[in-house]
């Protein structure tokens, strides 16, 4: 991030005057397709999609050099089962049954990958049917359980990733997932954790996304306030008595994602995803957990801020973030934390359990921002 982009972003949030950016502005009528990496900068993405909070699709040129696209896929564009078995066959993976509803999700079991691939082959041979149901490998933490070296290259557009930075700092978990499954597997209607943004790359096959802009989900709630499980079910759209606001819902944005393409899903966008042909790779609030998350990111940014040389506008070589990005992040963390500490639900939390009090952390952030005004 350069200084001009940071100034643009800070001006954008000042104009919001405390409103959630995910609930501001009209929904786009289409999803833009970004074709050429060489002519699309981080600033282009930041100003055109991240700040406005609108989705886009990156062409397969952005992932052309990924090892997973080379090794996980055969020359004919099918999953390379032999390679997956040889390198990950004994890994225990989570598998969901798409044919069984459990609340607004699907029940899961854990099986060795080799057993799932055996099922997958039998499912195809059975003309995409199995007495075991339609099973979908979901939320496999391959980067946590194995070396991710060579599998993918983190796109610069998503380099400021607070959730994964938090888990990497704790060294216990991550939010980098692999999904894979045959035609007919799908993910029910949902929004991502903490209403964060996400991005997803299709390694092979085709996928259909149904994207609903923030606020649109309110029109989909039933008379008890519950959100739908499957927005493609005919009976859902015929149930106006159970869903009194349904007539106010606009059609979702629909995206067909081809092999190698990358979808950016902005903050707060509910979505439902269907595998048309084969396989995908991806990638209420508990205030105690959320504060711990913010605290880790805040402390890491404060540490980087100490390394900033105001004459060179550079951070330490090991940070991976420019000084303007660090200052921008500190400002955003301070704004989020300021809204948290005045929240009535957070004020009922016993903050004595925290090693650093939220008000003290907020003051540290404000002090650094004041000291960095000239940077």
C-alpha positions in Angstrom: 0.0 0.0 0.0 1.3 3.5 -0.9 0.6 6.7 1.0 -2.0 7.9 -1.5 -4.0 4.6 -1.2 -3.9 4.8 2.6 -5.2 8.4 2.5 -7.9 7.3 0.1 -8.9 4.5 2.4 -8.9 6.6 5.6 -11.1 9.2 3.8 -13.5 6.4 2.7 -14.0 5.2 6.3 -14.4 8.8 7.6 -17.3 9.2 5.2 -19.0 6.1 6.5 -19.2 7.8 10.0 -19.3 4.6 11.9 -21.6 2.6 9.6 -20.6 -0.9 8.6 -18.9 -0.7 5.2 -20.6 -4.0 4.3 -24.0 -2.4 4.5 -23.2 0.7 2.5 -23.7 1.3 -1.2 -25.7 -0.3 -4.0 -25.2 -3.9 -5.1 -23.4 -4.3 -8.4 -25.4 -5.6 -11.3 -22.6 -8.0 -12.3 -19.3 -9.5 -11.1 -16.2 -8.1 -12.8 -13.7 -10.4 -14.4 -10.0 -9.4 -13.9 -8.0 -10.9 -16.8 -4.4 -9.7 -16.7 -2.2 -9.8 -13.6 0.4 -7.4 -15.1 -2.2 -4.6 -15.5 -4.0 -5.0 -12.1 -2.3 -3.7 -9.0 -2.9 -4.0 -5.3 -4.2 -0.4 -5.4 -6.6 -1.3 -8.2 -8.1 -4.1 -6.1 -8.1 -2.1 -2.9 -9.9 0.8 -4.3 -12.1 -1.0 -6.8 -13.3 -4.1 -4.8 -12.0 -4.3 -1.2 -13.1 -0.9 0.0 -16.4 -0.9 -2.0 -17.0 -4.4 -0.7 -18.0 -5.9 -4.0 -17.0 -9.3 -5.5 -14.8 -10.0 -8.5 -13.3 -13.0 -10.3 -9.6 -13.2 -11.2 -8.6 -15.2 -14.3 -6.6 -18.4 -14.3 -3.6 -16.4 -15.3 -3.3 -15.3 -11.6 -2.7 -18.9 -10.4 -0.8 -20.2 -13.5 2.3 -21.1 -11.5 0.7 -22.8 -8.6 2.1 -26.3 -7.8 -1.4 -27.6 -6.9 -2.6 -26.8 -10.4 0.4 -28.6 -11.9 0.4 -31.7 -9.6 -3.1 -32.2 -8.4 -4.7 -32.2 -11.9 -4.1 -34.6 -14.8 -3.4 -33.5 -18.4 -7.1 -34.0 -19.1 -8.2 -31.7 -16.4 -9.3 -34.3 -13.9 -8.2 -34.8 -10.3 -4.9 -36.6 -10.1 -6.0 -39.3 -7.6 -2.6 -41.1 -7.9 -0.7 -38.0 -6.8 -3.1 -37.2 -4.0 -3.0 -40.8 -2.7 0.8 -40.9 -2.9 1.3 -37.7 -1.0 -1.7 -37.4 1.3 -3.4 -40.8 1.3 -3.1 -41.4 5.1 -4.3 -37.9 6.0 -7.5 -37.9 8.0 -10.0 -35.5 6.4 -13.4 -34.1 7.3 -16.2 -35.3 5.0 -19.8 -33.9 5.0 -22.9 -35.7 3.7 -24.6 -33.2 1.4 -27.8 -35.2 1.4 -28.4 -34.9 5.1 -29.4 -31.6 6.8 -28.2 -31.0 10.4 -29.6 -27.6 11.4 -28.4 -25.4 8.6 -25.3 -27.5 7.8 -24.4 -31.1 7.1 -23.1 -33.8 9.5 -19.5 -34.7 9.2 -17.3 -37.7 9.7 -13.5 -38.0 9.5 -11.9 -40.6 7.2 -8.5 -41.3 5.6 -8.2 -39.5 2.3 -7.6 -42.8 0.5 -11.0 -44.0 1.7 -12.7 -40.9 0.4 -11.0 -41.2 -3.0 -12.2 -44.8 -3.2 -15.7 -43.6 -2.4 -15.3 -40.8 -5.1 -14.3 -43.3 -7.8 -17.2 -45.6 -6.9 -19.6 -42.6 -6.9 -18.5 -41.8 -10.5 -18.8 -45.4 -11.6 -22.3 -45.5 -10.0 -23.4 -42.7 -12.3 -23.0 -40.1 -9.6 -25.0 -42.0 -7.0 -24.1 -44.0 -3.9 -25.9 -45.7 -1.0 -23.6 -43.7 1.3 -25.0 -40.4 0.0 -23.3 -37.4 -1.7 -20.1 -36.9 0.3 -18.0 -33.7 0.2 -14.5 -33.3 1.6 -14.8 -29.9 3.4 -12.5 -27.7 5.6 -9.3 -29.8 5.2 -6.5 -27.9 6.8 -3.8 -29.1 4.4 -1.5 -26.1 5.0 -1.6 -26.7 8.7 -1.1 -30.5 8.5 1.4 -30.5 5.7 4.0 -28.2 4.2 2.2 -25.7 1.9 5.5 -24.9 0.1 4.9 -25.0 -3.7 1.1 -25.6 -3.4 0.2 -22.0 -4.0 1.5 -18.5 -3.9 -0.4 -16.0 -1.7 -1.8 -13.3 -4.0 -0.6 -9.8 -3.0 -4.3 -8.7 -3.0 -4.9 -10.8 0.1 -1.6 -10.3 1.9 -3.1 -8.4 4.8 -5.0 -11.4 6.3 -5.7 -10.8 10.0 -7.5 -14.1 10.7 -4.7 -16.3 9.4 -2.0 -14.0 10.9 -3.7 -14.5 14.2 -3.7 -18.3 14.0 -0.2 -18.4 12.6 1.0 -16.4 15.6 -0.6 -18.9 17.9 0.6 -21.8 15.8 -2.4 -24.0 16.5 -4.8 -23.5 13.5 -5.6 -21.6 10.3 -8.4 -20.6 8.0 -6.8 -22.1 4.8 -9.1 -24.9 3.6 -9.3 -27.5 0.8 -12.7 -28.5 -0.5 -13.0 -31.3 -3.0 -15.8 -33.5 -4.3 -17.7 -34.8 -7.2 -20.5 -33.2 -9.2 -23.5 -32.6 -7.0 -21.6 -31.7 -3.8 -22.4 -28.2 -2.4 -22.2 -25.8 0.5 -25.4 -24.5 2.1 -26.3 -20.8 2.4 -23.9 -19.1 4.8 -21.5 -16.1 5.4 -17.9 -16.5 6.4 -16.6 -16.4 10.0 -16.6 -12.9 11.7 -18.2 -11.7 8.4 -14.6 -11.6 7.0 -13.8 -11.5 3.3 -12.5 -14.7 1.7 -11.0 -15.9 -1.6 -11.3 -19.2 -3.3 -9.4 -20.8 -6.2 -10.8 -23.6 -8.3 -8.0 -26.1 -9.0 -10.1 -28.1 -11.5 -13.7 -28.5 -12.5 -16.5 -25.8 -12.5 -18.4 -24.2 -9.6 -21.5 -22.1 -9.4 -21.7 -19.3 -6.8 -24.9 -17.6 -5.7 -23.9 -14.3 -4.0 -26.2 -12.1 -1.9 -25.0 -8.6 -0.9 -25.0 -7.6 2.8 -28.5 -6.9 4.1 -30.2 -9.1 1.4 -30.2 -12.0 3.8 -32.8 -10.2 6.0 -35.4 -10.7 3.2 -34.7 -14.4 3.3 -35.4 -15.0 6.9 -38.4 -17.1 7.9 -41.1 -15.9 10.4 -38.9 -17.2 13.3 -35.8 -15.2 12.1 -34.0 -18.2 10.7 -31.9 -18.1 7.5 -32.5 -20.6 4.7 -30.6 -23.8 4.3 -30.9 -24.1 0.5 -31.9 -21.0 -1.6 -32.2 -23.2 -4.7 -35.0 -25.3 -3.3 -38.3 -24.7 -5.2 -40.3 -25.1 -2.0 -38.3 -22.2 -0.4 -39.4 -19.7 -3.0 -43.0 -20.9 -2.8 -43.1 -20.5 1.0 -44.2 -16.8 1.2 -46.2 -17.4 4.3 -43.2 -18.8 6.2 -40.9 -16.1 4.6 -42.9 -12.9 4.7 -40.1 -10.7 3.3 -39.2 -12.9 0.4 -40.8 -10.7 -2.2 -38.3 -8.0 -1.3 -35.3 -10.2 -2.1 -33.5 -9.5 -5.4 -32.0 -12.4 -7.4 -28.5 -13.3 -6.4 -25.4 -12.5 -8.4 -24.4 -15.8 -10.1 -20.9 -16.7 -11.0 -19.6 -19.7 -12.9 -16.0 -20.3 -11.7 -13.8 -22.2 -14.2 -10.6 -24.1 -13.4 -7.8 -21.9 -12.1 -10.0 -18.9 -11.5 -10.1 -17.1 -8.2 -13.3 -15.6 -6.6 -13.1 -12.8 -4.1 -16.1 -12.9 -1.7 -16.4 -9.6 0.2 -17.2 -9.1 3.9 -20.8 -10.0 4.9 -21.8 -11.5 1.6 -23.9 -14.6 2.1 -23.4 -17.3 -0.5 -24.2 -20.8 -1.6 -21.9 -22.9 -3.7 -22.4 -25.9 -6.0 -19.8 -28.1 -7.7 -20.9 -28.5 -11.3 -17.9 -30.6 -12.3 -15.4 -31.8 -9.7 -13.2 -29.9 -7.2 -12.3 -26.7 -5.3 -9.4 -25.4 -3.3 -10.0 -22.4 -0.9 -9.1 -20.8 1.2 -23.4 -14.0 16.8 -19.9 -13.2 18.2 -17.8 -14.4 21.1 -16.3 -11.2 22.4 -13.6 -12.8 24.5 -12.3 -14.6 21.4 -12.7 -11.6 19.2 -10.8 -9.4 21.6 -8.0 -11.9 21.8 -7.9 -12.0 18.0 -7.7 -8.2 17.8 -5.1 -8.0 20.5 -2.7 -10.4 18.6 -3.0 -8.4 15.4 -2.7 -5.1 17.2 0.5 -6.2 19.1 2.1 -7.4 15.8 1.3 -4.1 14.1 2.6 -2.1 17.0 5.8 -4.1 16.9 6.2 -3.4 13.1 5.4 0.3 13.7 8.5 0.6 15.9 10.6 -0.5 12.9 9.3 2.1 10.5 12.0 4.5 9.3 10.1 7.7 8.5 12.7 8.8 6.1 12.6 5.7 3.9 9.0 4.7 4.6 9.9 1.1 4.9 9.3 -1.6 7.5 11.6 -4.5 8.5 12.4 -6.8 5.7 10.7 -9.7 7.5 7.3 -8.0 7.8 5.9 -8.5 4.3 3.9 -5.3 4.8 4.7 -1.8 3.8 4.7 1.0 6.3 1.5 2.6 4.9 -0.3 -0.8 5.2 0.9 -1.1 8.8 -0.4 2.4 9.7 -3.6 1.8 7.9 -4.1 -1.5 9.8 -3.4 0.2 13.2 -6.1 2.8 12.3 -8.6 0.2 11.4 -7.9 -1.9 14.5 -8.3 1.1 16.7 -11.6 1.9 15.1 -12.9 -1.6 15.6 -11.6 -1.9 19.1 -13.2 1.5 20.0 -16.6 0.1 18.8 -16.0 -3.1 20.8 -15.3 -1.5 24.2 -18.5 0.5 24.1 -20.6 -2.4 23.1 -23.1 -3.3 25.9 -22.4 -7.1 25.5 -18.7 -6.6 25.7 -19.0 -4.5 28.8 -20.5 -7.5 30.5 -17.3 -9.5 29.8 -14.9 -10.0 32.7 -11.9 -8.1 31.2 -9.8 -8.9 34.2 -8.9 -12.1 32.5 -7.1 -10.3 29.8 -3.3 -9.7 30.1 -3.7 -6.2 28.5 -6.9 -4.2 29.2 -8.8 -3.2 26.1 -8.7 0.5 27.0 -5.0 0.4 27.5 -4.5 -1.3 24.1 -6.7 1.3 22.4 -4.7 4.1 23.9 -1.4 2.5 22.7 -2.9 2.3 19.2 -4.0 6.0 19.3 -0.6 7.1 20.6 1.1 5.4 17.7 -1.3 6.9 15.2 -0.6 10.3 16.5 3.1 9.8 16.3 2.8 8.6 12.7 0.9 11.5 11.4 3.9 12.7 9.4 4.6 9.3 7.9 
